[in-house]
Amino acid sequence: MTGPRIRRLREEDWDEVAALEERAYAASGLSEGEEALRSRHRASPSTCFVLEHAGSLGGYMLALPYPLFRCPDLSAAENGAVPENDPGGNLHCHDLVIAEQERGRGLARRMLRHLEEVGRTACYRTLSLVAVQGSQEMWKLLGFRGRPEIGLPASYGTEAVYMVKSLEPAGTDPAPGSPAQDTEAEGVPRATGYAGLPVGSTRD
């Protein structure tokens, strides 16, 4: 049996993506609904992916170009397309969710590495996310630096933290710590991460 593979999100994936998102965030009040999720995808389909395994989805990740130190508002859909290739710009990992049965296998890290490779190829200089659900320490171990001074939309609640990672070879952010344990909480960005991983948790 082949292992999980990462591919671009397709129209037929949306039922499963929406279900994963609701399970990850509804209890914490961070679920944004399918139409908002679709709007993030429409803004940048080349940076939105799913993890396919055994005929079903083991997770998904939504990312889109976004100005550094800004992020999508969970209470509003994107109102227009965002340039997909903004040399020198920032790529925002808005949402990363791993299905319950797939957690603990390092798949969140694998999806994040994939996004980093895509970002570098497209000449993005930084990767950002909003850490929710207490996931900041996990993202720090993956090389992200917290920027608690950055104000966030009220839709993220009071505990969320904006985080940034350099995609440049030399990197200007602090070096990652020891390899992170793949806790893969419900949401990691909103990124969302969670990251992110809503990057959250980017949601993870």
C-alpha positions as CSV (number, residue, x, y, z in Angstrom):
1,M,0.0,0.0,0.0
2,T,1.4,3.4,-0.9
3,G,1.8,6.0,1.8
4,P,0.3,9.4,2.2
5,R,0.9,11.8,-0.7
6,I,0.6,15.6,-0.9
7,R,-1.3,17.0,-3.9
8,R,-3.2,20.2,-4.7
9,L,-6.7,20.6,-3.3
10,R,-9.4,19.8,-5.9
11,E,-13.2,20.5,-6.0
12,E,-14.1,17.0,-5.0
13,D,-12.1,17.4,-1.7
14,W,-14.3,20.1,-0.2
15,D,-16.8,17.9,1.7
16,E,-13.9,16.2,3.6
17,V,-12.0,19.5,4.0
18,A,-15.0,21.3,5.5
19,A,-15.7,18.4,7.8
20,L,-12.1,18.3,9.1
21,E,-12.1,22.0,9.6
22,E,-15.3,21.9,11.6
23,R,-14.1,19.1,13.9
24,A,-10.8,20.9,14.5
25,Y,-12.2,24.4,15.3
26,A,-15.9,24.4,16.1
27,A,-15.5,23.7,19.8
28,S,-13.1,26.6,20.2
29,G,-15.2,29.0,18.2
30,L,-12.5,29.3,15.4
31,S,-14.4,27.5,12.6
32,E,-14.8,29.9,9.6
33,G,-17.0,27.8,7.4
34,E,-16.7,26.3,3.9
35,E,-17.2,29.5,1.9
36,A,-14.5,31.4,3.7
37,L,-12.2,28.4,3.2
38,R,-13.0,28.3,-0.5
39,S,-12.2,32.0,-0.8
40,R,-8.6,31.4,0.6
41,H,-8.2,28.6,-2.0
42,R,-9.5,30.8,-4.8
43,A,-7.0,33.4,-3.9
44,S,-4.0,31.0,-4.4
45,P,-4.9,27.5,-5.5
46,S,-1.2,26.7,-6.2
47,T,-0.4,26.9,-2.5
48,C,-3.3,24.8,-1.1
49,F,-2.8,21.1,-0.6
50,V,-4.4,17.9,0.8
51,L,-2.8,14.8,2.2
52,E,-4.3,11.8,0.5
53,H,-4.1,8.4,2.1
54,A,-6.0,5.1,1.5
55,G,-8.7,6.8,-0.6
56,S,-9.5,9.6,1.9
57,L,-8.0,12.8,3.1
58,G,-5.6,12.7,6.0
59,G,-5.3,16.4,6.2
60,Y,-5.2,19.7,4.4
61,M,-3.3,23.0,4.2
62,L,-4.5,26.4,2.9
63,A,-1.8,29.0,2.3
64,L,-1.9,32.3,0.3
65,P,0.3,35.3,-0.3
66,Y,-0.4,37.9,2.4
67,P,1.4,41.1,3.4
68,L,3.8,40.5,6.3
69,F,2.3,41.2,9.7
70,R,-1.2,40.9,8.4
71,C,-3.5,37.9,8.2
72,P,-7.0,36.9,7.0
73,D,-9.9,37.7,9.3
74,L,-11.8,34.4,10.2
75,S,-15.1,36.3,10.1
76,A,-14.7,37.4,6.5
77,A,-14.0,35.7,3.1
78,E,-11.3,37.0,0.8
79,N,-12.8,39.6,-1.5
80,G,-10.4,39.2,-4.4
81,A,-7.5,37.2,-5.8
82,V,-4.1,37.6,-4.3
83,P,-1.1,37.6,-6.6
84,E,0.3,34.0,-6.4
85,N,3.9,35.0,-7.1
86,D,5.0,38.1,-5.2
87,P,8.8,38.0,-5.3
88,G,10.3,39.0,-2.0
89,G,6.9,38.8,-0.3
90,N,5.3,36.7,2.4
91,L,3.4,33.4,2.2
92,H,0.8,32.9,4.9
93,C,0.0,29.4,6.1
94,H,-3.6,30.1,7.1
95,D,-4.7,26.6,8.0
96,L,-3.2,23.2,8.6
97,V,-5.3,20.3,9.9
98,I,-4.4,16.6,10.2
99,A,-7.2,14.1,10.6
100,E,-7.5,12.5,14.0
101,Q,-6.5,9.0,12.8
102,E,-3.3,10.3,11.1
103,R,-1.8,12.3,13.9
104,G,1.5,11.5,15.6
105,R,3.1,10.4,12.3
106,G,5.0,13.5,11.4
107,L,2.6,14.5,8.6
108,A,2.2,18.1,9.8
109,R,5.9,18.6,9.5
110,R,5.9,16.9,6.1
111,M,3.2,19.2,4.8
112,L,5.0,22.3,6.3
113,R,8.2,21.3,4.6
114,H,6.3,20.9,1.3
115,L,4.9,24.4,1.7
116,E,8.4,25.8,2.5
117,E,9.8,24.3,-0.7
118,V,6.9,25.7,-2.7
119,G,7.5,29.1,-1.2
120,R,11.2,29.1,-1.8
121,T,10.7,28.1,-5.4
122,A,8.3,31.0,-5.9
123,C,10.8,33.4,-4.3
124,Y,8.9,34.1,-1.1
125,R,11.2,35.4,1.6
126,T,9.0,34.6,4.7
127,L,6.4,32.2,5.9
128,S,3.8,33.3,8.5
129,L,1.0,31.8,10.5
130,V,-1.2,32.5,13.4
131,A,-0.8,30.0,16.2
132,V,-3.9,29.2,18.1
133,Q,-5.1,26.6,20.7
134,G,-1.8,26.9,22.6
135,S,0.4,25.7,19.7
136,Q,3.1,28.4,19.9
137,E,5.8,26.2,21.4
138,M,5.3,23.6,18.6
139,W,5.8,26.2,15.9
140,K,8.8,27.6,17.7
141,L,10.4,24.2,17.5
142,L,9.7,24.3,13.7
143,G,11.6,27.5,13.3
144,F,8.9,30.2,13.7
145,R,9.4,33.3,15.8
146,G,6.5,34.7,17.8
147,R,5.6,38.4,17.2
148,P,3.1,39.0,20.0
149,E,3.2,42.7,19.3
150,I,1.3,42.2,16.0
151,G,-2.4,42.9,16.5
152,L,-4.8,40.3,15.2
153,P,-8.5,40.3,14.2
154,A,-10.8,39.7,17.1
155,S,-12.0,36.5,15.4
156,Y,-8.9,34.7,16.6
157,G,-9.6,35.3,20.2
158,T,-7.2,36.6,22.8
159,E,-4.6,33.8,23.0
160,A,-3.5,33.7,19.3
161,V,0.0,34.7,18.3
162,Y,1.4,35.9,15.0
163,M,4.5,34.0,14.0
164,V,7.1,34.3,11.2
165,K,9.8,32.1,9.7
166,S,12.5,33.1,7.2
167,L,12.6,31.1,3.9
168,E,15.9,32.6,2.9
169,P,18.9,30.2,3.0
170,A,20.8,32.0,5.7
171,G,17.6,32.8,7.6
172,T,17.2,35.9,9.8
173,D,14.9,34.3,12.4
174,P,16.3,32.3,15.3
175,A,17.4,28.8,14.4
176,P,14.9,26.1,15.2
177,G,15.4,24.3,18.5
178,S,15.6,20.6,18.8
179,P,13.3,18.6,16.5
180,A,9.7,19.1,17.5
181,Q,7.6,16.2,18.7
182,D,4.7,15.8,16.3
183,T,1.9,16.5,18.7
184,E,-0.5,17.4,15.9
185,A,-3.2,19.0,18.0
186,E,-6.6,19.6,16.5
187,G,-5.7,22.9,14.9
188,V,-2.3,24.3,14.5
189,P,-2.0,27.5,12.4
190,R,-5.0,29.4,12.1
191,A,-1.3,27.7,10.3
192,T,-2.6,27.5,10.7
193,G,-0.3,27.5,11.3
194,Y,-2.6,25.7,12.4
195,A,0.6,26.8,11.7
196,G,-0.5,27.9,11.9
197,L,-0.4,26.4,12.1
198,P,-6.8,29.4,11.3
199,V,-2.5,28.7,10.8
200,G,-3.4,26.9,13.2
201,S,-3.8,25.6,15.7
202,T,-2.2,27.0,11.4
203,R,-4.3,24.6,13.0
204,D,-2.6,21.1,12.9
